[in-house]
């Protein structure tokens, strides 16, 4: 079960269904957030995905974002020893970065700078 965008983070409500399993349904979560983002009226709409796990196949989501005049930026948090094992999906190109946890804030800013 995915937390609806406006659901509160209260124990006993939406958090009651969450547990750490390594099985995040990233593709569905991104798709749902893009649907919410598509309803917004800002001129530029960007969805940042920050994760410490496998992103799965986000190509359909990237295509949907482009079709809806939105952008998807993915930051994967990984220790140095694991970074070389994570390959940049061709469909994400410059909108994909693998970062150390210590450098997350700097890398987020760099990702935004690359977009402008």
Secondary structure as GFF3:
##gff-version 3
##sequence-region A 1 116
A	DSSP	three_ten_helix	14	17	.	.	.	ID=ss1
A	DSSP	alpha_helix	26	38	.	.	.	ID=ss2
A	DSSP	beta_strand	45	51	.	.	.	ID=ss3
A	DSSP	alpha_helix	59	67	.	.	.	ID=ss4
A	DSSP	beta_strand	70	77	.	.	.	ID=ss5
A	DSSP	alpha_helix	80	83	.	.	.	ID=ss6
A	DSSP	three_ten_helix	93	95	.	.	.	ID=ss7
A	DSSP	beta_strand	96	99	.	.	.	ID=ss8
A	DSSP	three_ten_helix	101	103	.	.	.	ID=ss9
A	DSSP	alpha_helix	104	115	.	.	.	ID=ss10
###
